[in-house]
């Protein structure tokens, strides 16, 4: 039994309900029979992956949906063996090299080279190249991005790269200049309401009125994935009852923990408080909450409760430590340092 967000994901570009101009642009690219390297960027839940898969279906036909998961092994120069899961079909691969940490360059060099040197064996295929989708491209190290640039130049005959990222700010200029940039903006709240109405009708959700969906759309921060998950959660909790405007939207546990951290920072600024916060950070990280998400949500929780004259220094500190999170590996150090900085600002 799949989640609604996967069950009702559009299978083609023609079925995507918003940003029709992007779908038309992708359809035109597929119609040419060729494909440049693409850099698709936009916020989470905007529909980047959905549109890319629709583009691949236009290029290769329905066979691209027959996917499997394989495990690739890599050996580091220190003889350490690493394993990375790869989603693939006969025509494309989908990888997340940033999962390998500092060894992401190894993945770029070995996996892409191996893919590029493997010729397309399907004689009925419309295109003679494979597509490699790289998730979280903005989390790649500088060395990995440099290796990616060389791969793009050397193996452009046999592979096409599609980079998915939230922002282009962490992508090096040589890669940006070698790709076609496509921005997928977040859907409007009305777009989200329209999608929720269709899903609710298909799942026979008993809604009191459309204000319920408007409330979910407002709570989702224009993230369609989050909105669909929220609707499914409310439907599950309601059971056979009507989902109404007054039905409370449950807050995820990790957001509640971050809210607790923000309250403790403001109420008590002592070493003991910092030590208590450390255990909460470890709990969040152990549950696979990304450190950048923790820092961002904590900043949003602190902005309304700190004095107005401290908001600019607070945001500046958050930007500094977010940059350090990208550079370092021990995330707990930078999260704690940000909390200590906030304590200093509040004391001053």
N, C-alpha and C positions, 0 to 999 in steps of 0.2 A: 504494500500500500504506500504510494508515494505522496509527498506533500503537494498541496495545491499549487505551490509556486513552480514545481516541476511538472505536475500533471497538466497544467493549463499553459505551459510555455508555448508560444507560437512556434510552429514548425517551419514556417517560411516567411519571407519578407512581406508577402502580401497580407499576412494575418496580423502583423504588428499594428497596434491601434493608434500610435502617436509617432511624431517625427517622421511623417511620410516622406519628407524631402531626403532624409538620410537613406531610407529604404530604396527610393528611386535612384539615388546615386550609386548604391551598392548593386542594384539590378543592372544599371548601365555598365558598371565595371565588369560584371559577370558576362554581359552580352558581348563584350569585346573579345572574349576568349583568352585574355591575358590578365595578369594581376600584378600591380606594383607591391612593394613592401608597404604595409599599412601600420600606422600608429593610431590606434583607436583609444581615445581618452575621454573621461567623464566620471562623475561621482558614482558611488556604489548604488546598485539598484536602478540604474538608468536604462539598462538593456543592451549593454555592449556585447556580451557573449551571445545573446539571442540573435542579434543582427549579424554577427560574424558567422554563426552556424547557418543562418538563412542564406548568407552569401556563398558558403561552401556548398549548400544544397543546390543553389543556382548553377554553380560551377560544375559539380560532379554528379548531381542527381541524388535520389533517395538513398543510394548505397552508402553515402557518407554518414548516415545515422547508425550504421552497423558498427558499433564501437566495442572495444575491449580494453581491459586494463592490463598492462604489462609492467614488469619490474626490471629496470636497467641497473646493472652494477657498474660501479666506477672504482678505479684504484688510484689513490692519491700518490704523489711522489714519495710520501713516507710509507708507502705500502699498506695504507689503511683502506679497507673496502667500504664503499658507500652504496646505498641503494636508493633509487628514486622511482616513484610510481609514474607511469606515463599512460595517458588515455590516447588511444589511437584507432584509426580505421585504415582502410587500404589507401586512403588519399591524404590523410592529415595526422598530425600528432599534436597533443596538448600537454604542455609541461609547465611546471612552476619551479624554475631553477633556484629562486630565492630560498626555497625550503632547505637547500644544502648549505646555507650560511656562507662562510668564506670560500667554500669550494664550488660556488656557482660558475666560476670561470671554467672549471673542469667539465661541467655539464655542457656548457655552450660549445666548447671545443670538440669534445668527443661525440656527443649525441647528434649535434647538427652535422658534423662531418660525416658520421656514419649514415645519417639520413640522406645527405646530399649525394653521397657516392653510390647509393642504392637506386638503380634505375626503376622507373615505373614499369611494372610487368603486365598490367591490364591493357591489352591492345585496344579495348573499346573505350578507354578513358578519353574524355574530351581534351584534357590538358596533360602535358607530359611532365608536370612538376608537382611536388608535394607541398602542402602548406603546413607550417609549424606555428602553432599558437603559443605565445609565451605570456603566461599570466603574471601579474605583479611586476611588470618590467621596470617600474620605477624603484623597486627594491633591490635591483641588481647592483653589485659593486661596480666601481669604475673599471676595474680590470676585466670583469665579465662583459661590460658594455663595449670596451675596446675590442675584445675578442669577437663580440657579436658584429661589430662594424666590419671587421676583416672577413667574417663569414658571409655577410651580406654581399660583399664585393666579389668574393672568390667563387661562391656556389650559386649565384643568382640564376643560373640556367636551370638548375634542378629543384630548387626550393624557393618558396616565398614565405616571408615572415610576417606574422600579424602580432603586433605587440599590444597588450591590453594594460592600461594604466589609469590611475585616478587623475594624475597630473603629469604634465610634461616637464615640470621644473627640475626633476631629478634625472632626466634623460639628457645625455651628452649631445652637444650640437651636431657632431658628425652623423649620429643616428637620425636625429630630427631632419637633417638635410637630405637623407637618403630614403625617407619614407613619405608616404602621403598621409598627412594628418587629418583625422576625422574626429570631430568633437561630437559626443553624444551627451546632450544636456539632460539634466534631471527632468522627469515629467512634471507637469503642473499638477496642482491638487485636483483640478477638474479632470485631467487625463487619468489620474489614479482612481477617482470616483467612477469614471466610465468603465475602467477595467474591472473594478470590484463589483460593479453591478452585473457584468456579464458572468463573472465567476460565481457570484451568489445565486444567479438564476440557474446556472448549470448544476450547482451543488444543492439546490432547493433550500437555501438558507432563508428562514423566516425573519424578514426585516420589518421593524416597526415603521420606519420611514428612511428617506435618503440622508437625513441628518446623521444617522449612525455611520454611514460610509464617509460623510464629510468629516466627522470627528476622527475616524481612523486615518484618513488622508492627511489631516492636519497634524496628527500625532506621529506620522511616519517620516517627517522631515523630507518629503518628496522622494522617498526611497520605495519603489514599487515592491521590491522583494519583502521589505519589512511590513508594508501594508497588507500584503497577501498573507503573510505569516500571522499578523495580528488578527485578521478576519477569521482565519482558521482556528486560532486559539479561542477567540470569543465564541465561535460556533461550538467548539468542543466543550467549553465550560458551561454554555447555556443548555446543552443537551437538546431536549424537545421544546424548550422555551423560546420565546421570541428574542432576537438580539436587538436591543433597543438603544436609544441614544444615551440612556442612563447606565448602561452596562459598563462597569469599570474596566479600563484597559490595564491588564497586568503589566507591571514593570519587571523587566528581566533582572535576575538575581545579581548579575555583574554590575548593572547600573545602580542598584541599591547599595552595593559595597562601595562603589566610587562616591556615591552621595554621603555615605558614612565617613569616608576619608576626608571629604571636603568639610564636613561639620567638625571633625576632630581638629583639623588644621586651624580653623577659625577660632574654636573655643579654647584650645590648649596648645601652647607653643613651648613644649619642653622636650628634652631628649627621650623621655619615656613615651611621649606621644609619637615621636618619630619611630621608635622601636616597635610600637604597636602597629603603626601604619605599614612597616616593612612586612609583617606577617600577612597583612591584607593584600599587599602587592604580590607576594609569593603565591597567595591563593588564586589571584586573578591570572597570573602568568601560567600557573599549573593547569588552569582550565582553558588554556589556549586563547586568551584574550590578547590581541596584539598590543604591544607596549605603546605604539603610536595612538591607538584607540583609547587606551587608558589615559594617556596624557591629554589628549584632546577633550575627552568627556570630563575629566577633572577640571580642566581650565574653564569649560562651559559652566560647570557647577560653581566655581569660585567667583566668576565675574559678577554675578548679581549680589553677592554677599560681602565683597570687599569694598572699602571706600572708593569713591569715584576717582580720586587722584592716584589710586594704585592700579587702576585697570590697565593703563598703557604699560607700566613696568611689568605687570603680571603677564600680559600677552607677549611682551618682548622676551621674558624669561622662558615662557612656554616654547617660543620659536627657537631659542637657543638650545634648549634641551631636546627638542624634537630633532634638530640637526645632529646633536651628539648621539642620539639613539641610532641614527643612520650609520654613524661612523664606528660605534662600538658594538661589542657583543654582550657585555654584562648589563642588561637592561635595568636591572634593579638599582645599579649605582646611579644612573641618570634620573630615574624616577624619584629616588630618595633625595638626590641633590636638588631637584625641582621643588620638592616639599620643603627642604631646608631653606631654599631661597624665598619661598612664599612666607615662611615663618619670619625670616629676616625683614622682609618688606612690611609685614604686619607690625613687627616690633618698632620699626622706624617711624 
